[in-house]
């Protein structure tokens, strides 16, 4: 059967690399904004924190499904790469998992705990969100630097950790602009005005570091005709950033008609950055060490897994779309009864 589709040793690893990339992109966008909401917690009062939690309540748990899917694909489709990457990133992965657990527990307990304990769970929710965001940023920085263990890699990874956390806070602020109104919405606009600078600096740092650490990636971006073919990516990103800055200076509007724009533009900006990185690293799944074809499982195994993915992926995508459709509109009072 596999012969009907051409050479399975080529298209199956590519298919699973695309599925893994899609899962990572969806996770970064969706869980990025709810992590960002948690990072912004210290800047809100108690009533605003309840509204912020209500804005992510129907979605945050489902958003993390995409992370499980991405790691699952890495494990079953590229087991060699899974071993190399997880070994190099063991500490930040452990910190991320602790942060996710802390977030999940705090999310439920902050409402059910006695009133005088609520502030402790709010702090735990913030701490879990910040730990997760920083850990993911550290992993991104170390991955970009080729999973090297040198001093320069650690410095760059720590810088990336900070800027990814700020980037998450920015998209989280844009989500609050979309889902709230009144004083909280105005506060979110101000948060986004500050966060956009961290996002810009982070994008520039990653864009400069990626070709700098790898001559192969440098050649992919700065040779003819690739340079001109890829030029729309940074140009589109620059235009989006300019439009975001302009929109934030004029929000909130009287009829709230443009509240959707910052979040939509930030999602597109994250997508452009992701596509740029995907192009840079392809065909490597471990930078300059293992390609997707070298790290892939046997074609027979991948084909069986693909059959399961045909059923699982539409279900995950379906309930994600359904939840965002049902709970569209402004966040209302947080209630658990």
Beta strands, then each sheet from edge to edge (+ up, - down):
strand 1: 284-286
strand 2: 290-291
sheet 1: 1+ 2-
end
